[in-house]
């Protein structure tokens, strides 16, 4: 049995709120679906599958490769994206389902869900340990991440200087790099996301200056309660 768990890069990428009209749960999330693959196109970490379910045809996106035309797969737990553009494929999907849990065997979904819950728990423990291990003082003239999250209106549309350790990078999305940093302080969140055209390396401790934006809407349902934009490294 081969169970595969799909992790959304954009979602981990964006760490954001969602607009129901553009990015929504579909009603029968807990019902297993059985589909037959009609076409397969791989790009990056995803495989885009044109599938049929009875008389209905639609697209889904999953992780992994090696799918064959005529193969049957089973899935549940998914989200619908409307007008989703894949730059790798140079294609816009009017509607596509991003599948979170699928299997090549009909009885494989429950085990996949258990594995996913276990992985999530382990990831949380690793994140908590990472936060506890990072202790970075604010840069001269700068503020901590906790201060920024604790007083967002104070810094809205203003330039801020923040220092932290890079824990995650998503490159070349919307012509920007999306970088997450931590300094060991926290309020509701412990990591801060900023966008930049500069390149950095995972694990580096950096100081950046950028403009604070609140409730920033990037389209496709992705809204950041707080993000630092057009950031540049401060030497």
C-alpha positions as CSV (number, residue, x, y, z in Angstrom):
1,X,0.0,0.0,0.0
2,X,1.3,3.4,-0.9
3,X,-0.3,6.3,0.9
4,X,0.8,9.8,0.0
5,X,0.1,12.9,2.0
6,X,-0.1,16.2,0.1
7,X,1.4,19.3,1.8
8,X,0.4,22.6,0.2
9,X,3.6,24.7,-0.5
10,X,1.6,27.8,-1.2
11,X,-0.3,27.5,1.9
12,X,2.7,26.9,4.1
13,X,4.2,29.6,1.9
14,X,1.5,32.2,2.7
15,X,0.4,31.3,6.2
16,X,-2.8,33.4,5.8
17,X,-6.5,33.9,6.1
18,X,-9.0,32.8,3.4
19,X,-11.8,34.4,1.5
20,X,-14.8,32.1,1.2
21,X,-15.8,33.3,-2.2
22,X,-12.4,32.4,-3.8
23,X,-10.9,29.7,-1.6
24,X,-13.3,27.4,0.1
25,X,-13.9,24.0,1.6
26,X,-16.2,21.8,-0.5
27,X,-19.2,20.3,1.3
28,X,-18.4,16.6,1.2
29,X,-14.9,16.8,2.7
30,X,-15.2,13.5,4.6
31,X,-16.6,11.5,1.8
32,X,-14.1,9.4,-0.1
33,X,-14.1,9.9,-3.9
34,X,-13.1,7.4,-6.5
35,X,-11.8,8.8,-9.8
36,X,-10.1,7.6,-12.9
37,X,-7.1,9.5,-14.3
38,X,-7.5,10.7,-17.9
39,X,-4.4,12.9,-18.1
40,X,-1.4,13.7,-16.0
41,X,0.9,16.7,-16.1
42,X,3.8,17.2,-13.6
43,X,5.3,20.5,-12.6
44,X,7.5,21.2,-9.6
45,X,6.3,19.4,-6.6
46,X,2.8,18.8,-8.0
47,X,1.1,16.6,-10.4
48,X,-2.0,17.9,-12.1
49,X,-4.5,15.2,-12.9
50,X,-7.5,15.4,-15.2
51,X,-9.9,12.9,-13.7
52,X,-13.4,11.5,-14.2
53,X,-15.9,10.6,-11.5
54,X,-19.0,9.1,-13.1
55,X,-20.1,11.5,-15.8
56,X,-18.2,14.4,-14.3
57,X,-14.7,15.5,-15.3
58,X,-12.4,17.9,-13.4
59,X,-8.8,18.6,-12.4
60,X,-7.1,17.8,-9.1
61,X,-3.5,18.5,-7.9
62,X,-1.5,16.1,-5.8
63,X,2.0,15.5,-4.7
64,X,4.1,12.7,-6.1
65,X,4.6,11.4,-9.7
66,X,4.3,8.3,-11.7
67,X,0.5,8.3,-12.4
68,X,-0.8,6.5,-15.3
69,X,-3.8,7.1,-17.6
70,X,-6.6,4.8,-16.6
71,X,-5.4,4.4,-13.0
72,X,-7.9,4.7,-10.2
73,X,-7.2,6.8,-7.1
74,X,-9.2,7.6,-4.0
75,X,-9.2,10.9,-2.1
76,X,-10.9,13.2,0.4
77,X,-10.0,16.4,2.3
78,X,-9.4,18.9,-0.5
79,X,-9.9,22.5,-1.3
80,X,-11.1,24.2,-4.5
81,X,-9.1,27.0,-6.2
82,X,-10.8,29.1,-8.9
83,X,-8.8,30.7,-11.7
84,X,-5.6,29.1,-10.4
85,X,-2.5,29.8,-12.5
86,X,0.4,27.3,-12.8
87,X,3.4,29.2,-14.1
88,X,5.3,26.0,-14.6
89,X,2.6,24.7,-16.9
90,X,1.7,28.1,-18.3
91,X,-1.9,27.2,-17.7
92,X,-4.8,28.6,-15.8
93,X,-7.3,26.2,-14.3
94,X,-10.8,27.5,-14.1
95,X,-11.4,25.2,-11.1
96,X,-9.0,22.7,-9.5
97,X,-9.1,20.7,-6.3
98,X,-5.9,20.6,-4.2
99,X,-6.1,17.2,-2.5
100,X,-4.8,16.8,1.0
101,X,-5.3,13.0,1.4
102,X,-5.3,10.4,-1.3
103,X,-4.4,6.8,-1.9
104,X,-4.0,4.3,-4.7
105,X,-6.0,1.8,-2.7
106,X,-9.6,2.2,-1.5
107,X,-8.7,1.4,2.2
108,X,-5.7,3.6,2.3
109,X,-7.2,6.9,3.2
110,X,-7.6,6.3,7.0
111,X,-4.0,5.3,7.4
112,X,-2.9,8.3,5.4
113,X,-5.0,10.6,7.7
114,X,-3.3,9.0,10.8
115,X,0.1,9.5,9.3
116,X,-0.7,13.1,8.5
117,X,-1.9,13.8,12.1
118,X,1.3,12.2,13.4
119,X,3.5,14.3,11.1
120,X,1.6,17.4,12.1
121,X,2.2,16.7,15.8
122,X,5.9,16.0,15.2
123,X,6.2,19.2,13.1
124,X,4.7,21.2,16.0
125,X,7.1,19.8,18.4
126,X,10.0,20.6,16.1
127,X,8.7,24.2,15.7
128,X,8.3,24.7,19.5
129,X,11.9,23.4,20.0
130,X,13.1,25.8,17.3
131,X,11.4,28.7,18.9
132,X,12.9,27.9,22.3
133,X,16.4,27.6,20.8
134,X,16.3,31.0,19.0
135,X,17.1,34.1,21.1
136,X,17.9,37.1,19.0
137,X,17.9,40.6,20.3
138,X,16.5,43.4,18.1
139,X,18.9,45.3,15.9
140,X,19.8,48.9,16.8
141,X,16.8,51.0,16.0
142,X,14.7,47.9,15.3
143,X,11.9,46.1,17.0
144,X,11.1,42.5,17.9
145,X,8.6,40.3,16.2
146,X,6.5,40.3,19.3
147,X,6.5,44.1,19.4
148,X,5.3,44.2,15.8
149,X,2.5,41.7,16.2
150,X,1.6,43.2,19.5
151,X,1.1,46.7,18.0
152,X,0.3,46.2,14.3
153,X,-1.7,49.5,13.9
154,X,1.2,51.5,15.3
155,X,3.4,50.2,12.4
156,X,0.9,50.1,9.6
157,X,2.3,51.5,6.4
158,X,5.6,52.3,8.2
159,X,9.2,51.2,7.6
160,X,10.4,48.8,10.3
161,X,13.8,47.1,11.0
162,X,13.6,43.5,12.2
163,X,16.3,41.0,13.0
164,X,15.8,37.2,13.0
165,X,16.8,33.8,11.8
166,X,15.5,32.5,8.5
167,X,13.4,29.3,9.1
168,X,11.7,29.0,5.7
169,X,12.1,30.4,2.1
170,X,9.8,30.1,-0.8
171,X,11.5,31.5,-3.9
172,X,10.2,33.0,-7.2
173,X,6.5,33.2,-6.4
174,X,4.8,36.3,-7.9
175,X,8.3,37.4,-8.8
176,X,9.3,37.6,-5.2
177,X,11.0,35.5,-2.5
178,X,8.8,34.9,0.6
179,X,11.0,34.6,3.7
180,X,10.0,33.6,7.2
181,X,12.1,34.6,10.2
182,X,12.0,34.1,14.0
183,X,13.7,36.0,16.8
184,X,12.4,33.8,19.7
185,X,9.7,36.2,20.7
186,X,6.0,35.6,20.1
187,X,2.5,36.9,20.6
188,X,-0.1,35.2,18.5
189,X,2.5,34.2,16.0
190,X,6.2,33.4,16.4
191,X,7.4,33.9,12.8
192,X,7.3,36.9,10.5
193,X,7.0,36.8,6.7
194,X,8.5,39.3,4.4
195,X,8.7,39.6,0.7
196,X,11.9,40.6,-1.1
197,X,13.7,40.4,-4.4
198,X,17.0,39.6,-2.6
199,X,18.1,36.1,-2.0
200,X,19.0,34.6,1.4
201,X,19.9,31.2,2.8
202,X,18.0,29.0,5.2
203,X,19.4,29.4,8.8
204,X,21.0,32.8,8.2
205,X,20.5,35.5,10.8
206,X,19.7,38.7,9.0
207,X,18.4,42.3,9.6
208,X,15.9,43.6,7.2
209,X,14.0,46.9,6.6
210,X,10.6,46.9,4.9
211,X,7.1,48.4,4.9
212,X,4.4,46.9,7.1
213,X,1.1,46.0,5.4
214,X,-2.0,44.8,7.2
215,X,-4.7,42.6,5.8
216,X,-2.8,42.4,2.5
217,X,-4.8,40.6,-0.2
218,X,-2.7,38.8,-2.8
219,X,-5.7,37.3,-4.6
220,X,-6.8,33.7,-4.9
221,X,-8.1,34.0,-1.4
222,X,-4.7,34.6,0.3
223,X,-4.9,37.5,2.8
224,X,-2.0,38.3,5.2
225,X,-3.1,39.9,8.5
226,X,0.4,41.3,8.7
227,X,3.4,41.1,6.3
228,X,6.5,43.2,5.6
229,X,6.9,44.1,1.9
230,X,9.8,45.2,-0.3
231,X,12.3,44.2,2.4
232,X,16.0,44.8,1.9
233,X,18.8,43.6,4.1
234,X,20.4,46.1,6.4
235,X,24.2,45.7,6.7
